[in-house]
Amino acid sequence: MSSSQGYEYCPYAEYECFKKNLNVFSTHTTGDHSTLCHNTLNETITGDQRILDYFKQLKQYLEKYNTSGISETSNSCRYINYWLNDKMRNLDKLNPDNFHLFKKYAECEGREKKFKCTSAIYLLPEEEFKSINELYELYDAYYIYRTIQSKSDVICNYANSFTHKHNNLVYKCNYKENNNMCNEIKSVRELFETNIVETRNVCGKNLIKLLTIPDAYAAEKIKASEFLRSISPMPVLPSIIVISVILLFLYKFTPIGSLFLRQINRKNIISNNLDEQTQEFLYNSNKENSNYEKRSYNIAYKSIGYF
């Protein structure tokens, strides 16, 4: 079964932009940051203390965009949340209890100033994080491939790295609930295919073939097609044969046949009687006409004799 269940993802272009902007800031920056806030949380946090460095980096990012006039978007907050989840999962030990402390850190550092996206930061469930991470690793593979300028075999390796990740993901498109992910896979694949033409000239047959992205709605389309075929009119000749067999069966083996035969005989008798009456009427009419003609002739003859 599917595991993505309609999760939301950043499109490739936005993901690349967010990642570049966040990576500008360093965890080792010693600018205007409160030592008190750092020390206070340092005593609260259990486990790997690098989490405070990530808090500091994220706070710098949010601070810049708080004053830049750039509006908060769902995708920007979504990426920030993913980024912090990714960093925390790379720590020696993930402590879910530490995750909510970023909001306290931001409030302390902000001196009662609210930062964008802080309410959208939370610990992602493992299944959701894994699904998002798989797609973003595909994004990273395309970004590395696209930025390589080498015309040697090196670019073949990066192209195949993207294809490997792509082919390991496309099976998820068999499921309708993964439609969001599959749309993003299709988009980044189209970008890759626009660049791969020149790479083929270098790599030739060394390139791995991209698998076809399955259609999650294929089963529904097949069922619809079968339904339409089932309700379409039967061909003329088979229809005639079927109707003839049915009528023969009714005639031979059911009372309907005898009733139908009686009706036919009755109609034949009535038709014959009508024919006889018609013939008799025509005969009598012809006879009367003949007598009338004779009478006319005799009258005419006698008149001639008189003169």
C-alpha positions, -999 to 999 in steps of 0.1 A, spaced: 0 0 0 9 36 -3 26 56 24 23 92 12 -14 97 19 -18 131 3 11 149 20 20 184 8 53 191 -10 72 222 -23 76 224 -60 112 220 -72 118 257 -80 106 269 -46 125 242 -28 158 252 -45 152 289 -36 143 282 0 174 259 4 198 284 -10 184 312 12 186 292 44 221 279 37 234 315 35 232 316 73 257 298 95 253 280 128 285 296 139 274 332 135 282 354 165 261 384 157 234 400 178 222 369 196 213 367 232 237 347 253 210 346 280 185 329 257 212 304 245 223 295 280 188 292 293 177 267 267 211 250 268 203 240 304 168 228 293 178 208 262 187 172 268 209 152 244 228 167 215 234 204 220 238 211 183 200 217 182 207 252 195 230 259 165 201 250 142 177 272 162 202 300 158 205 295 120 168 293 115 162 323 137 186 344 114 167 333 84 133 342 99 147 375 111 158 385 76 124 377 61 106 394 89 121 427 78 123 420 40 86 425 33 84 390 17 50 375 26 48 343 45 36 314 23 25 279 32 54 264 11 81 286 27 69 275 62 66 239 50 102 239 38 114 255 71 96 228 91 111 201 69 146 216 72 145 216 110 131 181 111 159 169 88 186 185 109 172 171 142 170 136 127 207 138 119 215 144 155 230 116 176 196 110 191 163 126 183 145 139 214 109 149 204 106 168 237 133 193 224 115 201 192 89 226 206 117 246 222 124 265 190 93 286 195 105 296 230 140 303 216 125 325 189 104 344 213 133 350 236 156 361 208 129 382 192 124 403 223 86 401 220 89 403 182 70 376 164 86 357 136 68 342 106 63 305 104 70 297 140 35 284 146 40 260 116 71 243 131 64 208 146 78 174 146 67 155 115 56 119 119 83 95 106 62 82 77 54 117 65 90 129 69 103 99 49 80 105 20 89 142 18 126 135 22 125 110 -7 111 136 -31 135 163 -19 165 139 -24 153 136 -60 153 174 -62 189 175 -49 200 149 -74 186 170 -103 201 202 -89 236 186 -87 232 171 -122 221 204 -137 250 224 -122 277 200 -134 294 216 -164 317 186 -171 314 169 -205 332 138 -192 319 106 -176 313 125 -144 280 139 -157 269 104 -166 272 94 -130 251 123 -118 225 117 -145 222 81 -134 220 91 -98 189 111 -106 174 82 -126 180 57 -98 161 79 -73 134 86 -99 129 49 -107 128 40 -70 99 65 -65 76 61 -95 60 29 -81 42 50 -56 23 66 -84 2 34 -86 -18 49 -57 -42 78 -61 -34 92 -26 1 100 -38 -11 123 -65 6 153 -50 40 136 -50 36 122 -85 28 156 -99 61 169 -85 80 139 -98 65 145 -133 76 182 -131 112 176 -121 114 147 -146 104 171 -174 132 195 -164 156 166 -164 145 154 -199 151 189 -213 188 186 -202 194 150 -209 196 154 -247 231 168 -246 241 143 -220 232 114 -243 258 127 -267 284 122 -240 272 91 -222 255 72 -250 243 37 -238 257 42 -204 226 61 -193 200 43 -173 165 44 -188 138 63 -169 108 42 -160 74 52 -171 53 70 -144 22 48 -137 -12 62 -141 -29 59 -107 -63 61 -124 -57 34 -149 -80 9 -132 -109 34 -131 -104 42 -168 -104 5 -177 -136 -1 -157 -153 29 -174 -143 16 -208 -157 -19 -201 -189 -3 -188 -193 17 -220 -187 -14 -241 -213 -33 -221 -240 -8 -228 -232 -2 -264 -257 -16 -290 -253 -52 -301 -242 -58 -337 -272 -63 -361 -266 -99 -372 -261 -114 -337 -292 -94 -326 -313 -110 -353 -301 -145 -345 -307 -140 -308 -343 -127 -314 -351 -155 -338 -340 -181 -313 -361 -165 -286 -392 -164 -308 -387 -200 -318 -384 -211 -283 -416 -192 -273 -434 -207 -302 -424 -243 -296 -424 -246 -258 -447 -221 -243 -484 -212 -245 -474 -179 -260 -466 -198 -292 -500 -214 -296 -518 -182 -287 -497 -164 -313 -506 -191 -338 -543 -187 -331 -541 -150 -335 -524 -155 -369 -550 -181 -380 -578 -158 -369 -563 -129 -389 -560 -152 -419 -597 -163 -417 -608 -127 -414 -586 -118 -443 -599 -147 -465 -635 -137 -457 -628 -102 -467 -612 -114 -499 -643 -135 -508 -667 -107 -500 -647 -84 -521 -646 -108 -551 -684 -114 -548 -690 -77 -547 -669 -71 -578 -686 -100 -596 -721 -87 -589 -710 -52 -599 -697 -64 -632 -729 -84 -639 -752 -54 -632 -730 -32 -654 -734 -58 -682 -772 -58 -680 -772 -21 -680 -752 -19 -712 -776 -44 -729 -806 -24 -719 -790 8 -733 -782 -10 -766 -818 -23 -771 -832 11 -765 -809 26 -790 -817 -1 -815 -855 3 -812 -852 40 -817 -834 36 -849 -860 11 -863 -888 36 -855 -875 63 -879 
